[in-house]
Every structure is written in C-alpha cells, then in structure tokens.
Amino acid sequence: MKMAICELLNFPSIPVKVTINEYLELSKDYSTPKSNSFINGILDKILGDLKKTNTIKKIGRGLIED
C-alpha cells in the first residue's frame, strides 16, 4: 500500500485507476483472497482524502475522476 500511495503522489502521468488496479492485482498474488477488498477500501479512502486536500496532482486527460 505504501508503494501505491507513492505512485499516486509522485507519478502524475499514471492514472489513478491504473495504480489501484496494479496493486489490487499484486494483493491477489501475495495475500489472502479477502485482502483484495480490504486493500481496495483502504486505497479508496486514502484517494478520497488526497482529493479533499488537493494533495494529488495528476496531469493529462482523464487522469483523475471526480
């Protein structure tokens, strides 16, 4: 999850959905079957907080959704 947060914050050209999907796929390989839902919920909450504080800066068309 730390890597996903780093990617959200420091790689402005990678779309949010791509980042979250990458780390959900990793969780399927390296964690339990229920971890996928847990990690998705945590990353979604963190993304919401980053949007509220305008901390996340994505450039390019369609890189951040409301």
ZALUM-11460 format. One record per residue: residue number from 1; residue in three letters; chain; x, y, z of N, C-alpha, C in turn. Coordinates in Angstrom, 2 decimals, always signed. Example, Ala and Ser with C-alpha at 12.3 -4.5 7.8 and 13.67 -1.06 7.14 Angstrom:
<nr = 1; rest = ALA; kette = A; n_u = +13.19; n_v = -5.69; n_w = +7.80; ca_u = +12.30; ca_v = -4.50; ca_w = +7.80; c_u = +13.20; c_v = -3.30; c_w = +7.80> .
<nr = 2; rest = SER; kette = A; n_u = +12.85; n_v = -2.25; n_w = +7.08; ca_u = +13.67; ca_v = -1.06; ca_w = +7.14; c_u = +12.90; c_v = +0.03; c_w = +7.87> .
END
This chain:
<nr = 1; rest = MET; kette = A; n_u = +0.82; n_v = -1.18; n_w = +0.00; ca_u = +0.00; ca_v = +0.00; ca_w = +0.00; c_u = +0.87; c_v = +1.25; c_w = +0.00> .
<nr = 2; rest = LYS; kette = A; n_u = +2.03; n_v = +1.18; n_w = +0.63; ca_u = +2.93; ca_v = +2.33; ca_w = +0.61; c_u = +3.36; c_v = +2.65; c_w = -0.81> .
<nr = 3; rest = MET; kette = A; n_u = +3.62; n_v = +1.61; n_w = -1.59; ca_u = +4.03; ca_v = +1.84; ca_w = -2.98; c_u = +2.90; c_v = +2.46; c_w = -3.79> .
<nr = 4; rest = ALA; kette = A; n_u = +1.67; n_v = +2.04; n_w = -3.55; ca_u = +0.53; ca_v = +2.61; ca_w = -4.26; c_u = +0.37; c_v = +4.09; c_w = -3.91> .
<nr = 5; rest = ILE; kette = A; n_u = +0.51; n_v = +4.43; n_w = -2.64; ca_u = +0.40; ca_v = +5.83; ca_w = -2.22; c_u = +1.51; c_v = +6.66; c_w = -2.85> .
<nr = 6; rest = CYS; kette = A; n_u = +2.70; n_v = +6.12; n_w = -2.87; ca_u = +3.83; ca_v = +6.80; ca_w = -3.51; c_u = +3.53; c_v = +7.06; c_w = -4.98> .
<nr = 7; rest = GLU; kette = A; n_u = +2.99; n_v = +6.05; n_w = -5.65; ca_u = +2.67; ca_v = +6.20; ca_w = -7.07; c_u = +1.57; c_v = +7.24; c_w = -7.28> .
<nr = 8; rest = LEU; kette = A; n_u = +0.58; n_v = +7.25; n_w = -6.40; ca_u = -0.49; ca_v = +8.25; ca_w = -6.51; c_u = +0.05; c_v = +9.66; c_w = -6.36> .
<nr = 9; rest = LEU; kette = A; n_u = +1.00; n_v = +9.83; n_w = -5.45; ca_u = +1.50; ca_v = +11.17; ca_w = -5.14; c_u = +2.62; c_v = +11.64; c_w = -6.07> .
<nr = 10; rest = ASN; kette = A; n_u = +3.47; n_v = +10.74; n_w = -6.52; ca_u = +4.70; ca_v = +11.15; ca_w = -7.19; c_u = +4.80; c_v = +10.84; c_w = -8.68> .
<nr = 11; rest = PHE; kette = A; n_u = +3.78; n_v = +10.21; n_w = -9.25; ca_u = +3.80; ca_v = +9.89; ca_w = -10.67; c_u = +2.56; c_v = +10.48; c_w = -11.33> .
<nr = 12; rest = PRO; kette = A; n_u = +2.63; n_v = +11.76; n_w = -11.69; ca_u = +1.44; ca_v = +12.47; ca_w = -12.18; c_u = +0.89; c_v = +11.95; c_w = -13.51> .
<nr = 13; rest = SER; kette = A; n_u = +1.67; n_v = +11.20; n_w = -14.26; ca_u = +1.17; ca_v = +10.74; ca_w = -15.57; c_u = +0.51; c_v = +9.36; c_w = -15.51> .
<nr = 14; rest = ILE; kette = A; n_u = +0.51; n_v = +8.71; n_w = -14.35; ca_u = -0.13; ca_v = +7.40; ca_w = -14.21; c_u = -1.54; c_v = +7.61; c_w = -13.66> .
<nr = 15; rest = PRO; kette = A; n_u = -2.55; n_v = +7.16; n_w = -14.42; ca_u = -3.93; ca_v = +7.34; ca_w = -13.96; c_u = -4.20; c_v = +6.63; c_w = -12.63> .
<nr = 16; rest = VAL; kette = A; n_u = -5.09; n_v = +7.20; n_w = -11.84; ca_u = -5.45; ca_v = +6.67; ca_w = -10.53; c_u = -5.95; c_v = +5.23; c_w = -10.65> .
<nr = 17; rest = LYS; kette = A; n_u = -6.83; n_v = +4.97; n_w = -11.60; ca_u = -7.39; ca_v = +3.63; ca_w = -11.77; c_u = -6.31; c_v = +2.60; c_w = -12.07> .
<nr = 18; rest = VAL; kette = A; n_u = -5.33; n_v = +2.98; n_w = -12.86; ca_u = -4.24; ca_v = +2.06; ca_w = -13.19; c_u = -3.45; c_v = +1.71; c_w = -11.93> .
<nr = 19; rest = THR; kette = A; n_u = -3.14; n_v = +2.71; n_w = -11.14; ca_u = -2.39; ca_v = +2.47; ca_w = -9.89; c_u = -3.16; c_v = +1.53; c_w = -8.98> .
<nr = 20; rest = ILE; kette = A; n_u = -4.42; n_v = +1.82; n_w = -8.75; ca_u = -5.20; ca_v = +0.98; ca_w = -7.84; c_u = -5.32; c_v = -0.44; c_w = -8.38> .
<nr = 21; rest = ASN; kette = A; n_u = -5.59; n_v = -0.59; n_w = -9.66; ca_u = -5.71; ca_v = -1.93; ca_w = -10.24; c_u = -4.41; c_v = -2.72; c_w = -10.15> .
<nr = 22; rest = GLU; kette = A; n_u = -3.28; n_v = -2.06; n_w = -10.36; ca_u = -1.98; ca_v = -2.75; ca_w = -10.26; c_u = -1.79; c_v = -3.35; c_w = -8.87> .
<nr = 23; rest = TYR; kette = A; n_u = -2.09; n_v = -2.56; n_w = -7.86; ca_u = -1.84; ca_v = -3.02; ca_w = -6.50; c_u = -2.90; c_v = -4.01; c_w = -6.02> .
<nr = 24; rest = LEU; kette = A; n_u = -4.08; n_v = -3.95; n_w = -6.58; ca_u = -5.08; ca_v = -4.98; ca_w = -6.28; c_u = -4.67; c_v = -6.31; c_w = -6.88> .
<nr = 25; rest = GLU; kette = A; n_u = -4.10; n_v = -6.26; n_w = -8.07; ca_u = -3.60; ca_v = -7.50; ca_w = -8.70; c_u = -2.44; c_v = -8.09; c_w = -7.89> .
<nr = 26; rest = LEU; kette = A; n_u = -1.56; n_v = -7.23; n_w = -7.40; ca_u = -0.46; ca_v = -7.71; ca_w = -6.57; c_u = -0.99; c_v = -8.35; c_w = -5.29> .
<nr = 27; rest = SER; kette = A; n_u = -2.03; n_v = -7.77; n_w = -4.73; ca_u = -2.58; ca_v = -8.34; ca_w = -3.49; c_u = -3.17; c_v = -9.72; c_w = -3.72> .
<nr = 28; rest = LYS; kette = A; n_u = -3.68; n_v = -9.98; n_w = -4.91; ca_u = -4.21; ca_v = -11.30; ca_w = -5.23; c_u = -3.10; c_v = -12.36; c_w = -5.22> .
<nr = 29; rest = ASP; kette = A; n_u = -1.91; n_v = -11.96; n_w = -5.65; ca_u = -0.79; ca_v = -12.91; ca_w = -5.72; c_u = -0.08; c_v = -13.10; c_w = -4.38> .
<nr = 30; rest = TYR; kette = A; n_u = -0.02; n_v = -12.05; n_w = -3.57; ca_u = +0.82; ca_v = -12.09; ca_w = -2.38; c_u = +0.07; c_v = -12.03; c_w = -1.05> .
<nr = 31; rest = SER; kette = A; n_u = -1.26; n_v = -12.12; n_w = -1.10; ca_u = -2.00; ca_v = -12.03; ca_w = +0.14; c_u = -3.18; c_v = -12.99; c_w = +0.12> .
<nr = 32; rest = THR; kette = A; n_u = -4.07; n_v = -12.86; n_w = +1.08; ca_u = -5.22; ca_v = -13.75; ca_w = +1.17; c_u = -6.32; c_v = -13.30; c_w = +0.21> .
<nr = 33; rest = PRO; kette = A; n_u = -7.27; n_v = -14.17; n_w = -0.08; ca_u = -8.36; ca_v = -13.78; ca_w = -1.00; c_u = -9.18; c_v = -12.58; c_w = -0.52> .
<nr = 34; rest = LYS; kette = A; n_u = -9.35; n_v = -12.42; n_w = +0.77; ca_u = -10.13; ca_v = -11.30; ca_w = +1.29; c_u = -9.34; c_v = -9.99; c_w = +1.35> .
<nr = 35; rest = SER; kette = A; n_u = -8.04; n_v = -10.07; n_w = +1.23; ca_u = -7.20; ca_v = -8.87; ca_w = +1.30; c_u = -7.49; c_v = -7.90; c_w = +0.17> .
<nr = 36; rest = ASN; kette = A; n_u = -7.89; n_v = -8.43; n_w = -0.97; ca_u = -8.18; ca_v = -7.60; ca_w = -2.13; c_u = -9.23; c_v = -6.54; c_w = -1.78> .
<nr = 37; rest = SER; kette = A; n_u = -10.31; n_v = -6.93; n_w = -1.15; ca_u = -11.37; ca_v = -5.99; ca_w = -0.77; c_u = -10.89; c_v = -4.99; c_w = +0.27> .
<nr = 38; rest = PHE; kette = A; n_u = -10.11; n_v = -5.47; n_w = +1.23; ca_u = -9.58; ca_v = -4.61; ca_w = +2.27; c_u = -8.67; c_v = -3.54; c_w = +1.68> .
<nr = 39; rest = ILE; kette = A; n_u = -7.74; n_v = -3.95; n_w = +0.85; ca_u = -6.79; ca_v = -3.01; ca_w = +0.24; c_u = -7.51; c_v = -2.02; c_w = -0.66> .
<nr = 40; rest = ASN; kette = A; n_u = -8.51; n_v = -2.49; n_w = -1.40; ca_u = -9.29; ca_v = -1.59; ca_w = -2.24; c_u = -9.98; c_v = -0.52; c_w = -1.39> .
<nr = 41; rest = GLY; kette = A; n_u = -10.55; n_v = -0.91; n_w = -0.28; ca_u = -11.21; ca_v = +0.04; ca_w = +0.60; c_u = -10.25; c_v = +1.06; c_w = +1.19> .
<nr = 42; rest = ILE; kette = A; n_u = -9.09; n_v = +0.59; n_w = +1.61; ca_u = -8.09; ca_v = +1.49; ca_w = +2.19; c_u = -7.58; c_v = +2.49; c_w = +1.14> .
<nr = 43; rest = LEU; kette = A; n_u = -7.24; n_v = +1.99; n_w = -0.04; ca_u = -6.73; ca_v = +2.88; ca_w = -1.10; c_u = -7.81; c_v = +3.87; c_w = -1.54> .
<nr = 44; rest = ASP; kette = A; n_u = -9.06; n_v = +3.43; n_w = -1.59; ca_u = -10.15; ca_v = +4.32; ca_w = -1.96; c_u = -10.31; c_v = +5.44; c_w = -0.93> .
<nr = 45; rest = LYS; kette = A; n_u = -10.21; n_v = +5.10; n_w = +0.34; ca_u = -10.30; ca_v = +6.10; ca_w = +1.42; c_u = -9.14; c_v = +7.09; c_w = +1.34> .
<nr = 46; rest = ILE; kette = A; n_u = -7.94; n_v = +6.57; n_w = +1.13; ca_u = -6.76; ca_v = +7.44; ca_w = +1.02; c_u = -6.90; c_v = +8.35; c_w = -0.18> .
<nr = 47; rest = LEU; kette = A; n_u = -7.37; n_v = +7.83; n_w = -1.30; ca_u = -7.57; ca_v = +8.63; ca_w = -2.50; c_u = -8.57; c_v = +9.76; c_w = -2.23> .
<nr = 48; rest = GLY; kette = A; n_u = -9.65; n_v = +9.44; n_w = -1.54; ca_u = -10.63; ca_v = +10.46; ca_w = -1.19; c_u = -10.02; c_v = +11.56; c_w = -0.34> .
<nr = 49; rest = ASP; kette = A; n_u = -9.20; n_v = +11.18; n_w = +0.64; ca_u = -8.54; ca_v = +12.17; ca_w = +1.49; c_u = -7.56; c_v = +13.03; c_w = +0.68> .
<nr = 50; rest = LEU; kette = A; n_u = -6.83; n_v = +12.42; n_w = -0.23; ca_u = -5.88; ca_v = +13.16; ca_w = -1.06; c_u = -6.61; c_v = +14.16; c_w = -1.96> .
<nr = 51; rest = LYS; kette = A; n_u = -7.77; n_v = +13.76; n_w = -2.47; ca_u = -8.55; ca_v = +14.67; ca_w = -3.32; c_u = -9.08; c_v = +15.84; c_w = -2.50> .
<nr = 52; rest = LYS; kette = A; n_u = -9.56; n_v = +15.57; n_w = -1.28; ca_u = -10.12; ca_v = +16.63; ca_w = -0.43; c_u = -9.08; c_v = +17.69; c_w = -0.10> .
<nr = 53; rest = THR; kette = A; n_u = -7.85; n_v = +17.27; n_w = +0.12; ca_u = -6.79; ca_v = +18.21; ca_w = +0.49; c_u = -6.02; c_v = +18.73; c_w = -0.72> .
<nr = 54; rest = ASN; kette = A; n_u = -6.46; n_v = +18.36; n_w = -1.92; ca_u = -5.78; ca_v = +18.73; ca_w = -3.17; c_u = -4.31; c_v = +18.34; c_w = -3.18> .
<nr = 55; rest = THR; kette = A; n_u = -4.00; n_v = +17.24; n_w = -2.54; ca_u = -2.63; ca_v = +16.75; ca_w = -2.48; c_u = -2.26; c_v = +15.97; c_w = -3.73> .
<nr = 56; rest = ILE; kette = A; n_u = -3.23; n_v = +15.35; n_w = -4.34; ca_u = -2.96; ca_v = +14.53; ca_w = -5.52; c_u = -3.02; c_v = +15.43; c_w = -6.76> .
<nr = 57; rest = LYS; kette = A; n_u = -1.98; n_v = +15.36; n_w = -7.55; ca_u = -1.87; ca_v = +16.18; ca_w = -8.76; c_u = -1.61; c_v = +15.26; c_w = -9.94> .
<nr = 58; rest = LYS; kette = A; n_u = -2.59; n_v = +15.11; n_w = -10.77; ca_u = -2.46; ca_v = +14.29; ca_w = -11.98; c_u = -2.56; c_v = +15.21; c_w = -13.18> .
<nr = 59; rest = ILE; kette = A; n_u = -1.72; n_v = +14.96; n_w = -14.18; ca_u = -1.75; ca_v = +15.78; ca_w = -15.39; c_u = -2.18; c_v = +14.90; c_w = -16.56> .
<nr = 60; rest = GLY; kette = A; n_u = -2.76; n_v = +15.51; n_w = -17.54; ca_u = -3.19; ca_v = +14.77; ca_w = -18.71; c_u = -4.69; c_v = +14.53; c_w = -18.67> .
<nr = 61; rest = ARG; kette = A; n_u = -5.19; n_v = +14.15; n_w = -19.82; ca_u = -6.63; ca_v = +13.96; ca_w = -19.98; c_u = -7.12; c_v = +12.70; c_w = -19.28> .
<nr = 62; rest = GLY; kette = A; n_u = -8.14; n_v = +12.82; n_w = -18.46; ca_u = -8.78; ca_v = +11.67; ca_w = -17.85; c_u = -7.98; c_v = +10.98; c_w = -16.76> .
<nr = 63; rest = LEU; kette = A; n_u = -7.02; n_v = +11.67; n_w = -16.17; ca_u = -6.18; ca_v = +11.01; ca_w = -15.18; c_u = -6.73; c_v = +11.04; c_w = -13.77> .
<nr = 64; rest = ILE; kette = A; n_u = -7.68; n_v = +11.89; n_w = -13.50; ca_u = -8.32; ca_v = +11.87; ca_w = -12.18; c_u = -9.81; c_v = +12.08; c_w = -12.38> .
<nr = 65; rest = GLU; kette = A; n_u = -10.56; n_v = +11.23; n_w = -11.74; ca_u = -12.02; ca_v = +11.32; ca_w = -11.87; c_u = -12.61; c_v = +11.91; c_w = -10.61> .
<nr = 66; rest = ASP; kette = A; n_u = -13.75; n_v = +12.56; n_w = -10.74; ca_u = -14.39; ca_v = +13.19; ca_w = -9.58; c_u = -15.21; c_v = +12.21; c_w = -8.79> .
END
